[in-house]
Amino acid sequence: MMFTADQTLFPTPDLVVEVLSTSTEARDRGVKFDDYPAHGIEEYWIIDPENETLEQYHLIDEEYKLILKAPNIDVSSFTVAGFQIPIRAIFDDTENLKAIQNL
């Protein structure tokens, strides 16, 4: 893949994580959801703090495919080698501490 001059200054990330809020949900699930694959962002996570769930999308054939939507399992990144975290660790301080200690 060839980089443009702008991409060398501002490269496209491999993974984007958005945390939903009332004021951003429409944008995160709308404009950003459509824009990120157009720019080649391979992996997109949407964290919903109200429902304590994580949605993991993977770029396949230039579209995001939902890989998982869950509150209680481990999630492994497609783009960050070796990165795996229990979803509960995002929402629960005790589980978060355990996850950090296991990194």
Buried (B, 14 or more C-beta within 10 A) or exposed (E): EEEEEEEEEEEEBBBBBBEBEEEEBEEBBEEBBEEBBEEEBBBBBBBBEEEBBBBBBBBEEEEBEEBBEBEEEEBBBBBEEEEEBBBBBBBBEEBBEEBEEEE
